[in-house]
């Protein structure tokens, strides 16, 4: 299983986007507590967890952790680096 961790600082509007299920490379569904699972996409196992820490200036520190297994049979290792970049 591969992991991508992305840390960022966002404004209120950007936070709403982060806390919404993705519909791009992987279509997600909300499973509660800022966690998302894949409904469709080139993955067997997929989970995105979002941690939000409010900051004093009104922004928020966000850490997104995505654990996934690509659903590509033999040459998955060729697709792993670009897939990680796309998720980040």
Protein Blocks (a to p, Z undefined) as FASTA:
>chain_A
ZZddddddddfklmmmmmpccfklbccddebjhiacdfbdcdfbdcddddddddfkopac
dddddddddfbfklmmmmmmmmmmmmZZ
